[in-house]
Amino acid sequence: MDQILNVLIIGLLLGGIYGLVSIGLNLIFGVVRIVNFAQGELVMLGMYGSYFAYTQFNISPYLSFLVVAPLVGLIGIVIQRFVIQPLRAESNMQIFATFGLLMMFQNIMLMVTKGEAYSIGGESSRWSLSVGELSLSVVRLIVFVAVTLITVGLHIFLNKTLTGKSIRAVTQDKLGARAMGINVERTYLLTFGIGATLAGFAGAMLTPIYSITPGVGGNFILAAFAVVVLGGLGSVWGAYLGGLIVGVVEALAGYYIDPVLRSAVWFMIFLVVLMVRPSGLLGMVGAEEVGFREQN
Amino acid sequence: MKKIMNDPKITSSTSHSTATGLRMGCKAVLHTALLTGLLAFSGLTSAQQTLKIGAINPYSGPMALYGTEVTRGYELAVEEINKKGGLLGKKVELIRGDASTPQQGIATVEQLANNDKVDLFLGTYISAISLTASDTAARYNKLYWETNAVAQNLIDRGLPNFIRSGPDSAAFSTTSVATIKYLVAPALKKEMKDLKVWIEHEDSIYGSSIANSQKISLEALGAKVVMMGAHSSKSIDMNDSVLRAKQANPDVLLQTGYVPDGSLLLRTIRDQGVKPPAIVFVGTGDTKETLDALGADFIEGLLVVGYPKYDISEAYGPGSKAYLKAYRAKYNAEPLAPQSMAAYSGTMILFDSIKTAGSTEVDKVRAVVEKMDVPESTYPSGYGAKFTKVQNVRSNFTTAQWQAGKMVTVFLKEAISPGAALKNLPRKQ
């Protein structure tokens, strides 16, 4: 019984990581209607930023995210303004452009680091909580708490503030929103900026957990896309729930079936959801089509 | 050419007679031909006086760091041989060929063979690149001397131009199993038959082949392999494997993989409170990244099987200290990894083979290599030279242990420096 509980907790904490990486991607996906292949690389930039702050100024990632995340957000705004926006008439080209950004960011970091892996947190990442037979990694627990707070915060922002409501309006009906006087381009800029900031924040939170390499973003992105589609396009709670589902399924499959098959199991669930409910578990029915139709 | 153009006889006035003009024209042509011939001859002489070696490694992309590091070993060997007058009376020139993928390996070898006219090839940090690059070199009938790629199939395919001076992947298995038998079991005060081993490996052919070989050898020695875990090198969670292993309560964790998954595994066993008394890593785990990721306290006592380190005894690796000194002087830095000294040692064996063969031709070098019988501890990495099926069987990996944030060689016995010894086994963590 203890073991099942342990596996479930591990799954939830892993789900927190997936949710954290996916939430910004989902926002961009849902609002700007861009499959941002470079989202993992924005996470990677956040990790390098935190590493730099730690090694150069001895600032913990739990503090440096205050600077690192907005900086990555700024990169996101620049991407939206100077790469995505000029290509707004070419939705396919926008996707290729984000793929180009992925290659660019990876290779820039390869040039800077020469491919050497970095790590921090030798001592700080070793905190763990033990409750009976259960063992909890504190750094992963922090990620879980952070993604929960961000999800709640983002929900409040999107539902209670005027800016948030304008983002939702653009998500639901771009033309209608424009007719109501909402500056759609500025909303896109803001959304991409928030999505990139969240990626930078995720990077900072993951720095004490993983080795940092130029390709580290790619390790998360495949799962993040699955989480986004599973949870629901454009749904903040969808990314959160999708992350937790993928995390728990992966942990259960890895422990009770075979570690090698853990990804295969949740990809099967992902495929089933895609066939039965293409908009995802919490996504608005038809949301997966509306944006693309509008762009045509 | 400039001299000819300025020759007053050639630039003379057009008022000269046609016959004189023709005579002058003939002379000019003769001069030109003579000069061209001389230039061509001098070029030929220059080409003949240079022995060109194509150094195939990844110099761009994610593996560039180690590709460059390995090549530094070649460069130091070339520098040394040139100081001694070169090879076969020629100055040795190293030409880098960037191959960060197997496909690039083919293109780079073709370019070096066709355009640069290299005499032979030297490589490689990555087995998959070595595979295609050496295959392409065979089509040009050029020698491919391998110093660092370890895959077993590089030898098994029986390529006529391929010779390997460094240890193969099977040596990772034999050295790690020997480390457990001769170092770990006595330190844990256990017989091999009482030892429970958890083998964890990344799931590509590299990790799987070594792990399978380890399992066979350990079971042959009576040890119990209580768990075989496989994971992707890009894995972002290893709790499931670790929880499974926790149930098995192993004495030894034996891991083969890469840097990120190795660090993640160590972090996970720490978080889950799994405390195997001995941990043996194969291939990685000996860099600053591991130290930064886990801290000196946690990795204290961790054993790492890999290329001989720079702290090996001078008796085992004669010239290893001099190599380190030369490296520091040339690159103004500490070596990133011991791979460069292995590359250096391998290149020195190559040079000795070419000297004896009096040629770089595949058949002649191969004939020499097959008869080589140089004892171990001749070259800086502790290598000797005795080849079986073009594999140098007198090249070994060694085992080092993290002690107070530094790697100290603790196995093979003869490689241990005076004063060094195995410590903190069983591990305290």
Chai-1 contact restraints between the chains, C-beta under 6 A:
chainA,res_idxA,chainB,res_idxB,connection_type,confidence,min_distance_angstrom,max_distance_angstrom,comment,restraint_id
A,I10,B,N239,contact,1.0,0.0,6.0,A-B,restraint_1
A,L14,B,D237,contact,1.0,0.0,6.0,A-B,restraint_2
A,K114,B,A64,contact,1.0,0.0,6.0,A-B,restraint_3
A,K114,B,L65,contact,1.0,0.0,6.0,A-B,restraint_4
A,G115,B,P62,contact,1.0,0.0,6.0,A-B,restraint_5
A,G115,B,A64,contact,1.0,0.0,6.0,A-B,restraint_6
A,G115,B,L65,contact,1.0,0.0,6.0,A-B,restraint_7
A,E116,B,L65,contact,1.0,0.0,6.0,A-B,restraint_8
A,A117,B,V259,contact,1.0,0.0,6.0,A-B,restraint_9
A,A117,B,P260,contact,1.0,0.0,6.0,A-B,restraint_10
A,A117,B,E289,contact,1.0,0.0,6.0,A-B,restraint_11
A,S119,B,E289,contact,1.0,0.0,6.0,A-B,restraint_12
A,S119,B,D292,contact,1.0,0.0,6.0,A-B,restraint_13
A,S119,B,A293,contact,1.0,0.0,6.0,A-B,restraint_14
A,G122,B,D292,contact,1.0,0.0,6.0,A-B,restraint_15
A,G122,B,L294,contact,1.0,0.0,6.0,A-B,restraint_16
A,G122,B,G295,contact,1.0,0.0,6.0,A-B,restraint_17
A,E123,B,G295,contact,1.0,0.0,6.0,A-B,restraint_18
A,S128,B,D271,contact,1.0,0.0,6.0,A-B,restraint_19
A,S135,B,Q272,contact,1.0,0.0,6.0,A-B,restraint_20
A,S135,B,G273,contact,1.0,0.0,6.0,A-B,restraint_21
A,S137,B,D271,contact,1.0,0.0,6.0,A-B,restraint_22
A,S211,B,P260,contact,1.0,0.0,6.0,A-B,restraint_23
A,S211,B,S263,contact,1.0,0.0,6.0,A-B,restraint_24
A,N219,B,K234,contact,1.0,0.0,6.0,A-B,restraint_25
A,N219,B,I236,contact,1.0,0.0,6.0,A-B,restraint_26
A,G254,B,D240,contact,1.0,0.0,6.0,A-B,restraint_27
A,Y255,B,D240,contact,1.0,0.0,6.0,A-B,restraint_28
A,Y255,B,L243,contact,1.0,0.0,6.0,A-B,restraint_29
A,P259,B,H231,contact,1.0,0.0,6.0,A-B,restraint_30
A,P259,B,D240,contact,1.0,0.0,6.0,A-B,restraint_31
A,P259,B,S241,contact,1.0,0.0,6.0,A-B,restraint_32
A,V260,B,A230,contact,1.0,0.0,6.0,A-B,restraint_33
